[in-house]
Amino acid sequence: MSQFQEDAVIDPSDMEIAAMRSALGPLGEYVASIGMDRPLADYDKDEVLRLVEVVVDAYQAHMLVEHERMAERDRAFFEQRASRQASVSTGGDHHRIPF
């Protein structure tokens, strides 16, 4: 393995692994569309670039959805926290912890 390849390998997070797995379906569909019996070495430049595009698009789409889901969860948490703090400051239950 070259030095570049060794340096390029990282330990993916669970979210990254899920994103990689989400690319398998589109990757399989693309490979099936150009011929599953063809070795990768027989792909022309445009086919390889399309393969990369399919994988990267699926990976990014999954990551975007996950980041949006996480942002929504965080937004809801902070809205609830702000609501509880407002309740405490306006004479609500003074014994509650505001978070």
Biopython code that builds the backbone (N, CA, C, O; Angstrom):
import numpy as np
from Bio.PDB.StructureBuilder import StructureBuilder

atoms = [
    (1, "MET", "N", (0.848, -1.175, 0.000)),
    (1, "MET", "CA", (0.000, 0.000, 0.000)),
    (1, "MET", "C", (0.892, 1.237, 0.000)),
    (1, "MET", "O", (1.864, 1.297, 0.753)),
    (2, "SER", "N", (0.575, 2.212, -0.828)),
    (2, "SER", "CA", (1.389, 3.427, -0.889)),
    (2, "SER", "C", (1.171, 4.270, 0.357)),
    (2, "SER", "O", (0.203, 4.069, 1.091)),
    (3, "GLN", "N", (2.066, 5.208, 0.590)),
    (3, "GLN", "CA", (1.939, 6.104, 1.734)),
    (3, "GLN", "C", (0.646, 6.907, 1.637)),
    (3, "GLN", "O", (-0.024, 7.121, 2.648)),
    (4, "PHE", "N", (0.288, 7.351, 0.441)),
    (4, "PHE", "CA", (-0.945, 8.112, 0.253)),
    (4, "PHE", "C", (-2.157, 7.289, 0.697)),
    (4, "PHE", "O", (-3.021, 7.797, 1.413)),
    (5, "GLN", "N", (-2.224, 6.048, 0.285)),
    (5, "GLN", "CA", (-3.365, 5.209, 0.635)),
    (5, "GLN", "C", (-3.441, 4.986, 2.140)),
    (5, "GLN", "O", (-4.534, 4.991, 2.706)),
    (6, "GLU", "N", (-2.317, 4.794, 2.787)),
    (6, "GLU", "CA", (-2.320, 4.592, 4.233)),
    (6, "GLU", "C", (-2.812, 5.834, 4.947)),
    (6, "GLU", "O", (-3.590, 5.736, 5.895)),
    (7, "ASP", "N", (-2.368, 7.006, 4.505)),
    (7, "ASP", "CA", (-2.771, 8.252, 5.135)),
    (7, "ASP", "C", (-4.233, 8.592, 4.868)),
    (7, "ASP", "O", (-4.865, 9.277, 5.673)),
    (8, "ALA", "N", (-4.771, 8.128, 3.760)),
    (8, "ALA", "CA", (-6.135, 8.477, 3.368)),
    (8, "ALA", "C", (-7.184, 7.661, 4.116)),
    (8, "ALA", "O", (-8.357, 8.037, 4.107)),
    (9, "VAL", "N", (-6.815, 6.575, 4.753)),
    (9, "VAL", "CA", (-7.772, 5.714, 5.436)),
    (9, "VAL", "C", (-8.081, 6.303, 6.811)),
    (9, "VAL", "O", (-7.179, 6.601, 7.593)),
    (10, "ILE", "N", (-9.373, 6.463, 7.086)),
    (10, "ILE", "CA", (-9.810, 6.962, 8.383)),
    (10, "ILE", "C", (-10.799, 5.976, 8.978)),
    (10, "ILE", "O", (-11.326, 5.105, 8.287)),
    (11, "ASP", "N", (-11.037, 6.127, 10.254)),
    (11, "ASP", "CA", (-12.070, 5.324, 10.898)),
    (11, "ASP", "C", (-13.384, 6.080, 10.767)),
    (11, "ASP", "O", (-13.562, 7.112, 11.413)),
    (12, "PRO", "N", (-14.304, 5.592, 9.950)),
    (12, "PRO", "CA", (-15.559, 6.317, 9.743)),
    (12, "PRO", "C", (-16.461, 6.249, 10.971)),
    (12, "PRO", "O", (-16.441, 5.278, 11.727)),
    (13, "SER", "N", (-17.246, 7.294, 11.147)),
    (13, "SER", "CA", (-18.240, 7.319, 12.218)),
    (13, "SER", "C", (-19.408, 6.414, 11.824)),
    (13, "SER", "O", (-19.499, 5.961, 10.683)),
    (14, "ASP", "N", (-20.288, 6.161, 12.772)),
    (14, "ASP", "CA", (-21.485, 5.360, 12.470)),
    (14, "ASP", "C", (-22.321, 6.024, 11.386)),
    (14, "ASP", "O", (-22.875, 5.347, 10.520)),
    (15, "MET", "N", (-22.412, 7.361, 11.435)),
    (15, "MET", "CA", (-23.188, 8.076, 10.425)),
    (15, "MET", "C", (-22.536, 7.943, 9.050)),
    (15, "MET", "O", (-23.234, 7.791, 8.048)),
    (16, "GLU", "N", (-21.222, 7.996, 8.995)),
    (16, "GLU", "CA", (-20.521, 7.834, 7.719)),
    (16, "GLU", "C", (-20.679, 6.417, 7.175)),
    (16, "GLU", "O", (-20.839, 6.226, 5.969)),
    (17, "ILE", "N", (-20.636, 5.436, 8.054)),
    (17, "ILE", "CA", (-20.847, 4.048, 7.617)),
    (17, "ILE", "C", (-22.249, 3.891, 7.049)),
    (17, "ILE", "O", (-22.438, 3.245, 6.018)),
    (18, "ALA", "N", (-23.233, 4.482, 7.722)),
    (18, "ALA", "CA", (-24.612, 4.421, 7.214)),
    (18, "ALA", "C", (-24.712, 5.112, 5.854)),
    (18, "ALA", "O", (-25.428, 4.640, 4.971)),
    (19, "ALA", "N", (-24.002, 6.219, 5.683)),
    (19, "ALA", "CA", (-24.014, 6.926, 4.394)),
    (19, "ALA", "C", (-23.365, 6.073, 3.310)),
    (19, "ALA", "O", (-23.848, 6.033, 2.178)),
    (20, "MET", "N", (-22.280, 5.394, 3.647)),
    (20, "MET", "CA", (-21.634, 4.505, 2.677)),
    (20, "MET", "C", (-22.591, 3.385, 2.280)),
    (20, "MET", "O", (-22.711, 3.049, 1.102)),
    (21, "ARG", "N", (-23.266, 2.816, 3.266)),
    (21, "ARG", "CA", (-24.217, 1.736, 2.969)),
    (21, "ARG", "C", (-25.367, 2.231, 2.104)),
    (21, "ARG", "O", (-25.884, 1.496, 1.264)),
    (22, "SER", "N", (-25.764, 3.483, 2.316)),
    (22, "SER", "CA", (-26.867, 4.025, 1.524)),
    (22, "SER", "C", (-26.486, 4.165, 0.056)),
    (22, "SER", "O", (-27.364, 4.260, -0.802)),
    (23, "ALA", "N", (-25.198, 4.178, -0.244)),
    (23, "ALA", "CA", (-24.729, 4.297, -1.628)),
    (23, "ALA", "C", (-24.730, 2.956, -2.355)),
    (23, "ALA", "O", (-24.610, 2.923, -3.579)),
    (24, "LEU", "N", (-24.864, 1.857, -1.629)),
    (24, "LEU", "CA", (-24.784, 0.542, -2.266)),
    (24, "LEU", "C", (-25.898, 0.307, -3.275)),
    (24, "LEU", "O", (-25.648, -0.242, -4.348)),
    (25, "GLY", "N", (-27.120, 0.710, -2.953)),
    (25, "GLY", "CA", (-28.237, 0.518, -3.881)),
    (25, "GLY", "C", (-28.026, 1.267, -5.193)),
    (25, "GLY", "O", (-28.081, 0.662, -6.263)),
    (26, "PRO", "N", (-27.785, 2.588, -5.121)),
    (26, "PRO", "CA", (-27.536, 3.324, -6.370)),
    (26, "PRO", "C", (-26.311, 2.812, -7.119)),
    (26, "PRO", "O", (-26.311, 2.780, -8.350)),
    (27, "LEU", "N", (-25.277, 2.414, -6.402)),
    (27, "LEU", "CA", (-24.088, 1.858, -7.046)),
    (27, "LEU", "C", (-24.447, 0.574, -7.794)),
    (27, "LEU", "O", (-24.058, 0.394, -8.948)),
    (28, "GLY", "N", (-25.184, -0.310, -7.139)),
    (28, "GLY", "CA", (-25.597, -1.562, -7.779)),
    (28, "GLY", "C", (-26.454, -1.327, -9.005)),
    (28, "GLY", "O", (-26.300, -1.999, -10.025)),
    (29, "GLU", "N", (-27.367, -0.357, -8.898)),
    (29, "GLU", "CA", (-28.219, -0.038, -10.042)),
    (29, "GLU", "C", (-27.389, 0.466, -11.217)),
    (29, "GLU", "O", (-27.629, 0.094, -12.365)),
    (30, "TYR", "N", (-26.413, 1.313, -10.918)),
    (30, "TYR", "CA", (-25.577, 1.847, -11.998)),
    (30, "TYR", "C", (-24.746, 0.737, -12.646)),
    (30, "TYR", "O", (-24.692, 0.629, -13.872)),
    (31, "VAL", "N", (-24.109, -0.074, -11.829)),
    (31, "VAL", "CA", (-23.280, -1.166, -12.358)),
    (31, "VAL", "C", (-24.143, -2.117, -13.180)),
    (31, "VAL", "O", (-23.720, -2.569, -14.244)),
    (32, "ALA", "N", (-25.331, -2.421, -12.706)),
    (32, "ALA", "CA", (-26.236, -3.298, -13.465)),
    (32, "ALA", "C", (-26.611, -2.669, -14.806)),
    (32, "ALA", "O", (-26.782, -3.369, -15.804)),
    (33, "SER", "N", (-26.735, -1.344, -14.818)),
    (33, "SER", "CA", (-27.145, -0.677, -16.060)),
    (33, "SER", "C", (-26.061, -0.697, -17.133)),
    (33, "SER", "O", (-26.363, -0.606, -18.323)),
    (34, "ILE", "N", (-24.802, -0.815, -16.719)),
    (34, "ILE", "CA", (-23.724, -0.848, -17.722)),
    (34, "ILE", "C", (-23.150, -2.242, -17.917)),
    (34, "ILE", "O", (-22.286, -2.452, -18.769)),
    (35, "GLY", "N", (-23.626, -3.182, -17.134)),
    (35, "GLY", "CA", (-23.191, -4.568, -17.309)),
    (35, "GLY", "C", (-22.407, -5.099, -16.135)),
    (35, "GLY", "O", (-21.243, -4.749, -15.943)),
    (36, "MET", "N", (-23.049, -5.945, -15.349)),
    (36, "MET", "CA", (-22.425, -6.496, -14.145)),
    (36, "MET", "C", (-21.258, -7.419, -14.470)),
    (36, "MET", "O", (-20.406, -7.662, -13.615)),
    (37, "ASP", "N", (-21.210, -7.931, -15.690)),
    (37, "ASP", "CA", (-20.159, -8.874, -16.053)),
    (37, "ASP", "C", (-18.851, -8.174, -16.455)),
    (37, "ASP", "O", (-17.840, -8.838, -16.683)),
    (38, "ARG", "N", (-18.869, -6.861, -16.539)),
    (38, "ARG", "CA", (-17.679, -6.117, -16.955)),
    (38, "ARG", "C", (-16.782, -5.806, -15.763)),
    (38, "ARG", "O", (-17.262, -5.287, -14.756)),
    (39, "PRO", "N", (-15.498, -6.111, -15.855)),
    (39, "PRO", "CA", (-14.577, -5.732, -14.772)),
    (39, "PRO", "C", (-14.396, -4.211, -14.745)),
    (39, "PRO", "O", (-14.518, -3.548, -15.775)),
    (40, "LEU", "N", (-14.113, -3.678, -13.591)),
    (40, "LEU", "CA", (-13.906, -2.247, -13.430)),
    (40, "LEU", "C", (-12.816, -1.727, -14.368)),
    (40, "LEU", "O", (-12.908, -0.602, -14.860)),
    (41, "ALA", "N", (-11.812, -2.521, -14.614)),
    (41, "ALA", "CA", (-10.716, -2.116, -15.501)),
    (41, "ALA", "C", (-11.195, -1.867, -16.932)),
    (41, "ALA", "O", (-10.516, -1.188, -17.702)),
    (42, "ASP", "N", (-12.361, -2.412, -17.294)),
    (42, "ASP", "CA", (-12.905, -2.214, -18.639)),
    (42, "ASP", "C", (-13.808, -0.981, -18.750)),
    (42, "ASP", "O", (-14.247, -0.639, -19.848)),
    (43, "TYR", "N", (-14.087, -0.315, -17.636)),
    (43, "TYR", "CA", (-14.914, 0.894, -17.683)),
    (43, "TYR", "C", (-14.127, 1.997, -18.387)),
    (43, "TYR", "O", (-12.918, 2.126, -18.195)),
    (44, "ASP", "N", (-14.818, 2.784, -19.197)),
    (44, "ASP", "CA", (-14.128, 3.936, -19.781)),
    (44, "ASP", "C", (-14.186, 5.092, -18.772)),
    (44, "ASP", "O", (-14.849, 4.997, -17.739)),
    (45, "LYS", "N", (-13.490, 6.166, -19.087)),
    (45, "LYS", "CA", (-13.366, 7.293, -18.156)),
    (45, "LYS", "C", (-14.738, 7.835, -17.744)),
    (45, "LYS", "O", (-14.974, 8.082, -16.562)),
    (46, "ASP", "N", (-15.637, 8.021, -18.702)),
    (46, "ASP", "CA", (-16.959, 8.558, -18.387)),
    (46, "ASP", "C", (-17.749, 7.628, -17.474)),
    (46, "ASP", "O", (-18.480, 8.096, -16.601)),
    (47, "GLU", "N", (-17.614, 6.326, -17.663)),
    (47, "GLU", "CA", (-18.313, 5.366, -16.805)),
    (47, "GLU", "C", (-17.764, 5.402, -15.382)),
    (47, "GLU", "O", (-18.529, 5.307, -14.423)),
    (48, "VAL", "N", (-16.457, 5.537, -15.238)),
    (48, "VAL", "CA", (-15.854, 5.626, -13.904)),
    (48, "VAL", "C", (-16.291, 6.918, -13.221)),
    (48, "VAL", "O", (-16.639, 6.918, -12.040)),
    (49, "LEU", "N", (-16.273, 8.012, -13.965)),
    (49, "LEU", "CA", (-16.704, 9.285, -13.386)),
    (49, "LEU", "C", (-18.166, 9.232, -12.964)),
    (49, "LEU", "O", (-18.522, 9.776, -11.918)),
    (50, "ARG", "N", (-19.010, 8.597, -13.745)),
    (50, "ARG", "CA", (-20.425, 8.449, -13.389)),
    (50, "ARG", "C", (-20.574, 7.576, -12.152)),
    (50, "ARG", "O", (-21.400, 7.865, -11.286)),
    (51, "LEU", "N", (-19.788, 6.516, -12.059)),
    (51, "LEU", "CA", (-19.809, 5.653, -10.881)),
    (51, "LEU", "C", (-19.459, 6.466, -9.633)),
    (51, "LEU", "O", (-20.134, 6.356, -8.609)),
    (52, "VAL", "N", (-18.416, 7.274, -9.719)),
    (52, "VAL", "CA", (-18.020, 8.116, -8.585)),
    (52, "VAL", "C", (-19.145, 9.086, -8.237)),
    (52, "VAL", "O", (-19.468, 9.282, -7.066)),
    (53, "GLU", "N", (-19.737, 9.690, -9.264)),
    (53, "GLU", "CA", (-20.830, 10.631, -9.037)),
    (53, "GLU", "C", (-22.011, 9.971, -8.334)),
    (53, "GLU", "O", (-22.589, 10.548, -7.413)),
    (54, "VAL", "N", (-22.366, 8.774, -8.759)),
    (54, "VAL", "CA", (-23.483, 8.044, -8.149)),
    (54, "VAL", "C", (-23.220, 7.799, -6.664)),
    (54, "VAL", "O", (-24.095, 8.014, -5.825)),
    (55, "VAL", "N", (-22.019, 7.353, -6.354)),
    (55, "VAL", "CA", (-21.665, 7.044, -4.967)),
    (55, "VAL", "C", (-21.614, 8.316, -4.123)),
    (55, "VAL", "O", (-22.181, 8.364, -3.031)),
    (56, "VAL", "N", (-20.939, 9.336, -4.624)),
    (56, "VAL", "CA", (-20.809, 10.582, -3.865)),
    (56, "VAL", "C", (-22.171, 11.234, -3.658)),
    (56, "VAL", "O", (-22.460, 11.715, -2.562)),
    (57, "ASP", "N", (-23.008, 11.260, -4.684)),
    (57, "ASP", "CA", (-24.344, 11.847, -4.545)),
    (57, "ASP", "C", (-25.168, 11.126, -3.478)),
    (57, "ASP", "O", (-25.817, 11.771, -2.655)),
    (58, "ALA", "N", (-25.145, 9.806, -3.490)),
    (58, "ALA", "CA", (-25.909, 9.041, -2.502)),
    (58, "ALA", "C", (-25.366, 9.271, -1.093)),
    (58, "ALA", "O", (-26.135, 9.430, -0.145)),
    (59, "TYR", "N", (-24.050, 9.288, -0.960)),
    (59, "TYR", "CA", (-23.404, 9.530, 0.334)),
    (59, "TYR", "C", (-23.786, 10.912, 0.862)),
    (59, "TYR", "O", (-24.199, 11.046, 2.014)),
    (60, "GLN", "N", (-23.648, 11.933, 0.027)),
    (60, "GLN", "CA", (-23.957, 13.295, 0.450)),
    (60, "GLN", "C", (-25.433, 13.461, 0.783)),
    (60, "GLN", "O", (-25.775, 14.151, 1.743)),
    (61, "ALA", "N", (-26.296, 12.849, 0.017)),
    (61, "ALA", "CA", (-27.732, 12.949, 0.286)),
    (61, "ALA", "C", (-28.056, 12.357, 1.656)),
    (61, "ALA", "O", (-28.837, 12.934, 2.414)),
    (62, "HIS", "N", (-27.466, 11.222, 1.970)),
    (62, "HIS", "CA", (-27.697, 10.603, 3.278)),
    (62, "HIS", "C", (-27.178, 11.506, 4.398)),
    (62, "HIS", "O", (-27.866, 11.714, 5.397)),
    (63, "MET", "N", (-25.977, 12.038, 4.234)),
    (63, "MET", "CA", (-25.390, 12.904, 5.263)),
    (63, "MET", "C", (-26.236, 14.163, 5.451)),
    (63, "MET", "O", (-26.414, 14.618, 6.581)),
    (64, "LEU", "N", (-26.753, 14.726, 4.375)),
    (64, "LEU", "CA", (-27.592, 15.919, 4.471)),
    (64, "LEU", "C", (-28.852, 15.628, 5.277)),
    (64, "LEU", "O", (-29.223, 16.403, 6.159)),
    (65, "VAL", "N", (-29.503, 14.521, 4.977)),
    (65, "VAL", "CA", (-30.713, 14.145, 5.712)),
    (65, "VAL", "C", (-30.404, 13.948, 7.192)),
    (65, "VAL", "O", (-31.157, 14.402, 8.053)),
    (66, "GLU", "N", (-29.308, 13.279, 7.484)),
    (66, "GLU", "CA", (-28.936, 13.039, 8.885)),
    (66, "GLU", "C", (-28.609, 14.338, 9.609)),
    (66, "GLU", "O", (-29.015, 14.524, 10.756)),
    (67, "HIS", "N", (-27.890, 15.227, 8.965)),
    (67, "HIS", "CA", (-27.555, 16.512, 9.594)),
    (67, "HIS", "C", (-28.819, 17.350, 9.818)),
    (67, "HIS", "O", (-28.943, 18.018, 10.845)),
    (68, "GLU", "N", (-29.741, 17.319, 8.878)),
    (68, "GLU", "CA", (-31.006, 18.033, 9.060)),
    (68, "GLU", "C", (-31.805, 17.433, 10.212)),
    (68, "GLU", "O", (-32.420, 18.161, 10.991)),
    (69, "ARG", "N", (-31.796, 16.112, 10.318)),
    (69, "ARG", "CA", (-32.506, 15.441, 11.417)),
    (69, "ARG", "C", (-31.892, 15.834, 12.757)),
    (69, "ARG", "O", (-32.610, 16.113, 13.717)),
    (70, "MET", "N", (-30.572, 15.854, 12.819)),
    (70, "MET", "CA", (-29.886, 16.234, 14.054)),
    (70, "MET", "C", (-30.156, 17.700, 14.404)),
    (70, "MET", "O", (-30.362, 18.028, 15.573)),
    (71, "ALA", "N", (-30.156, 18.570, 13.411)),
    (71, "ALA", "CA", (-30.424, 19.988, 13.652)),
    (71, "ALA", "C", (-31.847, 20.178, 14.172)),
    (71, "ALA", "O", (-32.074, 20.991, 15.068)),
    (72, "GLU", "N", (-32.801, 19.442, 13.623)),
    (72, "GLU", "CA", (-34.187, 19.529, 14.093)),
    (72, "GLU", "C", (-34.301, 19.049, 15.530)),
    (72, "GLU", "O", (-35.004, 19.656, 16.338)),
    (73, "ARG", "N", (-33.613, 17.968, 15.849)),
    (73, "ARG", "CA", (-33.627, 17.448, 17.224)),
    (73, "ARG", "C", (-33.036, 18.483, 18.178)),
    (73, "ARG", "O", (-33.592, 18.728, 19.249)),
    (74, "ASP", "N", (-31.917, 19.090, 17.795)),
    (74, "ASP", "CA", (-31.288, 20.111, 18.638)),
    (74, "ASP", "C", (-32.191, 21.333, 18.787)),
    (74, "ASP", "O", (-32.311, 21.892, 19.877)),
    (75, "ARG", "N", (-32.830, 21.750, 17.678)),
    (75, "ARG", "CA", (-33.736, 22.900, 17.724)),
    (75, "ARG", "C", (-34.880, 22.637, 18.695)),
    (75, "ARG", "O", (-35.223, 23.502, 19.500)),
    (76, "ALA", "N", (-35.467, 21.455, 18.623)),
    (76, "ALA", "CA", (-36.571, 21.107, 19.520)),
    (76, "ALA", "C", (-36.113, 21.101, 20.975)),
    (76, "ALA", "O", (-36.832, 21.575, 21.854)),
    (77, "PHE", "N", (-34.921, 20.568, 21.232)),
    (77, "PHE", "CA", (-34.380, 20.533, 22.593)),
    (77, "PHE", "C", (-34.229, 21.953, 23.138)),
    (77, "PHE", "O", (-34.654, 22.241, 24.257)),
    (78, "PHE", "N", (-33.623, 22.840, 22.343)),
    (78, "PHE", "CA", (-33.379, 24.194, 22.826)),
    (78, "PHE", "C", (-34.672, 25.000, 22.947)),
    (78, "PHE", "O", (-34.770, 25.870, 23.812)),
    (79, "GLU", "N", (-35.657, 24.729, 22.103)),
    (79, "GLU", "CA", (-36.954, 25.389, 22.251)),
    (79, "GLU", "C", (-37.631, 24.956, 23.549)),
    (79, "GLU", "O", (-38.204, 25.782, 24.260)),
    (80, "GLN", "N", (-37.566, 23.652, 23.858)),
    (80, "GLN", "CA", (-38.148, 23.166, 25.113)),
    (80, "GLN", "C", (-37.425, 23.767, 26.304)),
    (80, "GLN", "O", (-38.053, 24.161, 27.287)),
    (81, "ARG", "N", (-36.115, 23.835, 26.218)),
    (81, "ARG", "CA", (-35.314, 24.407, 27.313)),
    (81, "ARG", "C", (-35.670, 25.881, 27.513)),
    (81, "ARG", "O", (-35.849, 26.321, 28.648)),
    (82, "ALA", "N", (-35.774, 26.641, 26.437)),
    (82, "ALA", "CA", (-36.121, 28.055, 26.531)),
    (82, "ALA", "C", (-37.518, 28.221, 27.119)),
    (82, "ALA", "O", (-37.758, 29.129, 27.915)),
    (83, "SER", "N", (-38.431, 27.347, 26.728)),
    (83, "SER", "CA", (-39.789, 27.410, 27.241)),
    (83, "SER", "C", (-39.812, 27.156, 28.746)),
    (83, "SER", "O", (-40.514, 27.845, 29.486)),
    (84, "ARG", "N", (-39.049, 26.173, 29.190)),
    (84, "ARG", "CA", (-38.988, 25.881, 30.627)),
    (84, "ARG", "C", (-38.339, 27.017, 31.393)),
    (84, "ARG", "O", (-38.776, 27.351, 32.494)),
    (85, "GLN", "N", (-37.296, 27.616, 30.822)),
    (85, "GLN", "CA", (-36.639, 28.732, 31.495)),
    (85, "GLN", "C", (-37.582, 29.926, 31.589)),
    (85, "GLN", "O", (-37.594, 30.630, 32.599)),
    (86, "ALA", "N", (-38.369, 30.156, 30.546)),
    (86, "ALA", "CA", (-39.339, 31.248, 30.572)),
    (86, "ALA", "C", (-40.393, 30.985, 31.634)),
    (86, "ALA", "O", (-40.824, 31.905, 32.329)),
    (87, "SER", "N", (-40.807, 29.732, 31.761)),
    (87, "SER", "CA", (-41.802, 29.363, 32.762)),
    (87, "SER", "C", (-41.265, 29.624, 34.163)),
    (87, "SER", "O", (-41.997, 30.124, 35.018)),
    (88, "VAL", "N", (-40.019, 29.300, 34.411)),
    (88, "VAL", "CA", (-39.399, 29.504, 35.719)),
    (88, "VAL", "C", (-39.280, 30.992, 36.010)),
    (88, "VAL", "O", (-39.560, 31.423, 37.129)),
    (89, "SER", "N", (-38.870, 31.784, 35.025)),
    (89, "SER", "CA", (-38.663, 33.211, 35.255)),
    (89, "SER", "C", (-39.965, 33.986, 35.368)),
    (89, "SER", "O", (-39.961, 35.118, 35.851)),
    (90, "THR", "N", (-41.080, 33.406, 34.935)),
    (90, "THR", "CA", (-42.374, 34.096, 35.030)),
    (90, "THR", "C", (-43.243, 33.526, 36.138)),
    (90, "THR", "O", (-44.464, 33.682, 36.123)),
    (91, "GLY", "N", (-42.614, 32.869, 37.091)),
    (91, "GLY", "CA", (-43.378, 32.381, 38.242)),
    (91, "GLY", "C", (-43.845, 30.954, 38.131)),
    (91, "GLY", "O", (-44.720, 30.527, 38.884)),
    (92, "GLY", "N", (-43.287, 30.219, 37.219)),
    (92, "GLY", "CA", (-43.640, 28.806, 37.090)),
    (92, "GLY", "C", (-43.045, 28.008, 38.250)),
    (92, "GLY", "O", (-42.724, 28.578, 39.293)),
    (93, "ASP", "N", (-42.901, 26.743, 38.082)),
    (93, "ASP", "CA", (-42.364, 25.846, 39.086)),
    (93, "ASP", "C", (-40.903, 26.180, 39.367)),
    (93, "ASP", "O", (-40.037, 25.894, 38.541)),
    (94, "HIS", "N", (-40.615, 26.785, 40.527)),
    (94, "HIS", "CA", (-39.260, 27.232, 40.873)),
    (94, "HIS", "C", (-38.360, 26.082, 41.298)),
    (94, "HIS", "O", (-37.155, 26.279, 41.457)),
    (95, "HIS", "N", (-38.903, 24.904, 41.484)),
    (95, "HIS", "CA", (-38.097, 23.778, 41.920)),
    (95, "HIS", "C", (-37.537, 22.956, 40.772)),
    (95, "HIS", "O", (-36.762, 22.024, 40.986)),
    (96, "ARG", "N", (-37.923, 23.297, 39.577)),
    (96, "ARG", "CA", (-37.468, 22.540, 38.412)),
    (96, "ARG", "C", (-36.113, 23.066, 37.958)),
    (96, "ARG", "O", (-35.832, 24.261, 38.043)),
    (97, "ILE", "N", (-35.298, 22.173, 37.487)),
    (97, "ILE", "CA", (-34.033, 22.554, 36.885)),
    (97, "ILE", "C", (-34.335, 23.035, 35.473)),
    (97, "ILE", "O", (-35.067, 22.359, 34.750)),
    (98, "PRO", "N", (-33.795, 24.186, 35.051)),
    (98, "PRO", "CA", (-34.202, 24.776, 33.778)),
    (98, "PRO", "C", (-33.614, 24.151, 32.536)),
    (98, "PRO", "O", (-33.587, 24.799, 31.490)),
    (99, "PHE", "N", (-33.146, 22.932, 32.603)),
    (99, "PHE", "CA", (-32.642, 22.272, 31.383)),
    (99, "PHE", "C", (-32.966, 20.818, 31.391)),
    (99, "PHE", "O", (-32.622, 20.103, 30.449)),
]
sb = StructureBuilder()
sb.init_structure("model")
sb.init_model(0)
sb.init_chain("A")
sb.init_seg("    ")
for serial, (resi, resn, name, xyz) in enumerate(atoms, 1):
    if name == "N":
        sb.init_residue(resn, " ", resi, " ")
    sb.init_atom(name, np.array(xyz, "f"), 0.0, 1.0, " ", f" {name:<3s}", serial, name[0])
structure = sb.get_structure()
